[in-house]
Amino acid sequence: VSDIGDQGWSELGACLRALPVAWRQAALLSLAFAEDFAIVDANSGTIPWLSVTLPSMWAPEDKVGRRFGDIHAPVADSRLVVGASDHLVRLVTSPTRCERFVWTVSAHPRLHAHPQRVDPARWPAGLSPDNLAALSWWRTERQTFIPVPGAEQAVFTILIDTQPLTQAIHSPERAARVHDAVASMSDAVLAYRGLTAVREPLLQWLAQRADAAGLQ
């Protein structure tokens, strides 16, 4: 740790020195990757370990050690996921690797989105479609489940990225797909993603983009 500090990585050295000695090796390994990590345990059905520095509107300290179903209970329209949580844990810890992608539209430009550090008001009221788009970001997560042979566990990885919405929606075809996805969201999903107040101007902007190819 002292060598790291001598090389000018003072913040990293301070971070590691603040941790118990037994945690420092795992912390250093986690900091070597862009992804965040969690362990999914099939025997207990829990998430016994987390290394998350870039959460998307959730607090890692509230999730560690809890059961898979309990963690996903606050997610909108999660009844099927919660009901099938034991089966899903067995599935993601099986020998087959899994990959999925998640997206949302956000007013928050930074990768770090802990709920204690994000303005709950999101966008100013009364924005026009163009002004809303100019203040919005396309936030994505690439999630993978990597099985740990012989342990009945999987390493869950999360890779966060953000782009200005006006750059991410770069074609009429993509605008049409996102428009249809947002239009299909239930009230619960819109509220969970913080999109309730901006649904209409967002749909208008996406429709305008899609209209460039006569897709709407």
C-alpha positions in Angstrom: 0.0 0.0 0.0 2.9 2.4 0.7 4.3 1.7 -2.7 1.0 2.7 -4.3 1.0 5.9 -2.5 4.7 6.7 -3.5 3.7 6.3 -7.2 1.2 9.1 -6.9 -1.9 7.0 -6.6 -2.7 8.7 -3.3 -6.5 8.2 -3.4 -6.1 4.5 -4.1 -3.6 4.1 -1.3 -5.8 6.0 1.1 -8.8 3.8 0.2 -6.9 0.6 0.8 -5.3 1.8 4.0 -8.8 2.6 5.3 -9.9 -1.0 4.9 -9.2 -3.9 7.3 -6.1 -5.8 6.2 -8.0 -8.9 5.2 -10.1 -6.9 2.7 -7.3 -5.1 0.9 -6.3 -7.8 -1.6 -9.9 -8.2 -2.8 -10.3 -4.4 -3.0 -7.2 -4.0 -5.0 -8.3 -6.7 -7.4 -11.7 -5.1 -7.8 -10.1 -1.7 -8.5 -8.1 -3.3 -11.3 -11.3 -3.8 -13.4 -13.9 -1.4 -14.8 -16.7 -3.7 -13.8 -18.4 -3.9 -10.4 -18.7 -7.4 -8.8 -21.0 -9.4 -6.6 -21.0 -13.1 -5.6 -24.2 -15.0 -6.0 -24.4 -18.1 -3.8 -26.8 -20.9 -4.8 -26.8 -22.7 -1.4 -28.0 -19.7 0.6 -29.7 -17.9 -2.2 -27.9 -14.7 -1.1 -25.5 -12.1 -2.3 -22.8 -12.6 0.4 -20.2 -10.2 -1.1 -20.2 -7.0 -3.1 -17.7 -4.7 -4.6 -19.8 -1.9 -6.2 -18.5 1.6 -6.8 -20.9 2.7 -9.5 -24.4 1.8 -8.4 -27.4 2.8 -10.5 -29.8 4.4 -8.0 -29.4 1.7 -5.4 -27.3 1.4 -2.2 -24.9 -1.5 -2.2 -24.6 -1.3 1.6 -28.3 -2.2 1.8 -28.1 -5.3 -0.4 -25.1 -7.2 0.8 -25.9 -10.5 2.6 -29.6 -10.4 1.6 -31.5 -13.0 -0.5 -31.7 -12.6 -4.2 -35.5 -12.2 -4.2 -35.4 -9.6 -1.4 -32.9 -7.5 -3.3 -35.1 -7.4 -6.4 -38.4 -6.8 -4.5 -38.2 -3.0 -4.9 -37.8 -3.3 -8.7 -41.0 -2.4 -10.6 -43.1 -5.2 -11.9 -40.7 -7.7 -10.2 -43.3 -10.3 -9.1 -42.2 -13.0 -11.5 -38.5 -12.4 -10.7 -39.1 -12.5 -6.9 -41.4 -15.6 -7.3 -38.8 -17.4 -9.3 -35.8 -16.2 -7.4 -34.6 -19.6 -6.1 -34.8 -21.0 -9.7 -33.0 -18.0 -11.1 -30.1 -18.3 -8.6 -29.7 -21.9 -9.6 -29.7 -20.9 -13.2 -27.1 -18.2 -13.0 -24.8 -20.3 -10.9 -25.0 -23.2 -13.4 -22.1 -24.0 -15.7 -23.6 -21.8 -18.4 -22.4 -18.2 -18.6 -25.1 -15.6 -18.9 -25.0 -12.0 -20.4 -27.7 -9.3 -20.4 -28.0 -5.6 -21.1 -30.0 -3.0 -19.2 -30.7 0.6 -20.3 -32.5 3.7 -19.1 -32.7 7.4 -19.8 -31.2 9.6 -17.0 -30.6 13.2 -16.1 -27.5 12.1 -14.2 -24.3 12.2 -16.3 -21.9 10.5 -14.0 -21.2 6.8 -13.8 -21.7 6.9 -10.0 -25.4 7.1 -9.2 -25.8 6.2 -5.5 -29.3 7.5 -4.4 -27.7 9.7 -1.7 -25.7 11.5 -4.4 -28.3 12.0 -7.1 -30.9 14.8 -7.1 -34.3 13.1 -6.8 -35.9 16.0 -8.8 -34.1 14.8 -11.9 -35.1 17.2 -14.8 -36.5 20.7 -14.4 -40.2 21.0 -15.0 -41.7 22.1 -18.3 -38.9 21.1 -20.6 -39.5 21.0 -24.3 -38.7 17.7 -26.1 -35.4 19.1 -27.5 -34.4 20.7 -24.2 -35.1 17.4 -22.4 -33.0 15.4 -24.8 -30.1 17.9 -24.4 -30.2 17.4 -20.7 -30.5 13.6 -20.8 -28.1 10.7 -20.8 -28.3 7.1 -22.1 -27.2 4.9 -19.2 -26.4 1.2 -19.9 -25.3 -1.8 -17.9 -23.6 -4.9 -19.3 -24.3 -7.7 -16.8 -22.7 -11.1 -16.8 -22.9 -14.2 -14.6 -19.6 -16.2 -14.6 -19.9 -19.5 -12.8 -17.3 -20.6 -10.2 -16.6 -24.3 -10.8 -17.3 -26.5 -7.8 -18.5 -23.7 -5.6 -22.2 -23.4 -6.6 -21.5 -19.7 -7.0 -21.3 -17.1 -9.8 -19.5 -13.8 -10.1 -22.0 -11.2 -11.2 -20.3 -8.3 -13.1 -21.8 -4.9 -14.0 -20.1 -2.6 -16.5 -21.7 0.9 -16.5 -21.6 3.4 -19.4 -23.2 6.7 -20.1 -23.6 8.7 -23.3 -25.4 11.9 -24.2 -28.9 10.8 -25.3 -28.6 12.8 -28.5 -25.5 10.8 -29.4 -26.7 7.4 -28.3 -30.0 7.6 -30.3 -28.0 8.0 -33.5 -30.5 6.5 -36.0 -34.2 6.6 -36.8 -34.4 2.9 -36.3 -33.0 3.1 -32.8 -35.2 6.0 -31.9 -38.3 3.9 -33.0 -37.2 1.0 -30.9 -36.7 3.1 -27.8 -39.9 5.0 -28.4 -41.9 1.7 -28.5 -40.1 0.5 -25.3 -40.8 3.7 -23.4 -44.4 3.7 -24.6 -44.9 0.2 -23.4 -43.6 0.8 -19.8 -46.1 0.5 -17.0 -46.7 3.3 -14.5 -44.7 1.4 -12.0 -41.7 1.0 -14.3 -41.8 4.7 -15.3 -41.8 5.7 -11.6 -39.0 3.2 -10.8 -36.9 4.7 -13.6 -37.8 8.3 -12.7 -39.4 8.9 -16.1 -43.0 9.6 -15.1 -42.7 13.4 -15.4 -40.8 13.3 -18.7 -42.6 10.5 -20.5 -44.5 12.7 -22.9 -41.7 15.0 -24.0 -39.3 12.0 -24.3 -41.8 10.2 -26.5 -42.2 13.3 -28.6 -38.5 13.7 -29.1 -38.0 10.0 -30.0 -40.9 10.1 -32.4 -39.4 13.1 -34.1 -36.1 11.2 -34.5 -37.9 8.2 -35.8 -39.9 10.3 -38.3 -36.7 11.0 -40.1 -37.1 7.6 -41.8 -40.9 7.6 -41.7 -40.9 4.9 -39.1 -43.6 6.4 -36.8 
